[in-house]
Each structure stands twice: as C-alpha cells, then as structure tokens.
Amino acid sequence: MILMIRALAECDSPEAAAALAPRLLQATAKWLAVEPSPPERYWKMPDLVELTFALHPAKRATFDAVVALAPEGWHHSGDASEASSVWNRAPGQVFLVPEAAWAELILTR
C-alpha cells in the first residue's frame, strides 16, 4: 500500500515555498513522512505551490488519523482498502499548515 499527500499551498516567493517543505514534514512527523517532492508552482493556479510526499505506515488507520486533523472540508471516495479524500480550505479550518489551500490524501495499492 502507498499513502501519500498532495498539498497545494499559498507561497508568495521561492523562499516561502522552500520553507514550507520542512514545516509539512514536521506537521506529519508522527507518520514518518518522506521528504516531499521539491515545491513547484501549480500550473492551473500559479499563486499556489504543489508538494507531494508519502506517509507511513500506509494503512487505513493512518489515513483516518490524517483526515481527522481537519474535521471539515473533506470530500471522500473509495472503499475500505483504497481511498481518496480531497480537502478544500473552509473558514476557520487549517490542514497541516495555515498556507494550505487544498490537499488530496490517497491510499492505494
């Protein structure tokens, strides 16, 4: 199984984007986050940067624990063994870091 997060966050400079990766790793440290991909501007919305990283253990309990970090703003799909949940920022909700605007959590084989 693979468990990964794809996060889009607001960053106004390359320096802010570079500083975001360690903060995301810190926010997910209990799930042994793997170094994220280098931040890249998201082609559809260039004011956002995209980072993707894996979490461990890659199982449903970890998936559910990560979703529980932000109780609102999720759209869930999948079944008991594979799942995808998309989070959109909602008023008063933060997921991992305040700059996060959107995230997808994926559990797959």
Secondary structure, 3 states (H helix, E strand, C coil): CEEEEEEEEECCCHHHHHHHHHHHHHHCHHHCCCCCCCCEECCCCCCEEEEEEEECCCCHHHHHHHHCCCCCCEEEEECCCCEEEEEECCCCCCCCCCCEEEEEEEEEC
